[in-house]
């Protein structure tokens, strides 16, 4: 236990040093915004051995202006960063959805190729400063037309089950809910580690939602199971009345999902077999 604590002391010390460097680079009010104003104190208390509990993740937004572009860079640092890759997502005021998704995909690829267990936020920001303008040119020619599939009247009813290594980042969580509601999908998002998302609705709308969500930077995210039904059976198989984020906290590890509560919920909805499929569990029968 002591050895493990020392490892986290090392990780969090590096995070605090890098955060202080960023604050010195971007000292103006509003440039760096913490999601939790008390997090720095909690990390300091842990480093000073005033508490035994590993603090929550360092989660913040960096607001930058580059060549007339306003960038919102959402950063979530896992407790094991810099050994584990950072979770970064970027939004820009002069990009459409396609270009913004492409920017985030290429940033993720850059981090994966260059991250070798060292702090890398400064290099990621430098990459953005050098490359962001390539994605800000919005023309009809370099963007594919929007699909008309969501307007189809006859469309399979579907339910997608998404498994992610983790879902912590506040902005990603907001996007998951926002895009689902925009497309009139129902279901839920369970943040934490692992992260589980269920979306149900017209198959084409589910696919449009998935296309946007998977383009964000993820350590690991996948569709574990797809259920499809005839449109006439929608009322029979629909399980949710809206889309919402679940709050099922693990009583021991606050960043982990409470799988026991999720299992209980899915059992109440008649989805216990799906729970087994999600986690590769076998039936007792």
Buried (B, 14 or more C-beta within 10 A) or exposed (E): EEEEEEEBBEBBEBBBEBBEEBEEEBEEEEBBEEBBEEBBEBBBBBBEEEEEEBBBBBBBBBBBEBEEBEBBBBBBBBBEBBBBBBBBBBBBEBBBEBBBBBBBBBBBEBBEEEBEEEBBBEBBBEBBEEEBEEBBEEEEEEBEEEEEEBEEEEBBBBBBBBBBBBBBBBBBBEBBBEBBEEBEBBBBBBBBBBBBBBBBBBBBBBBBBBBBBBBBBBBEBEBBBEBEBEEEEBEEBBBBEEBBBBEBBBEEEEBBBBBEBBBBBBEEEEBBEBBBEBBEEEEEE
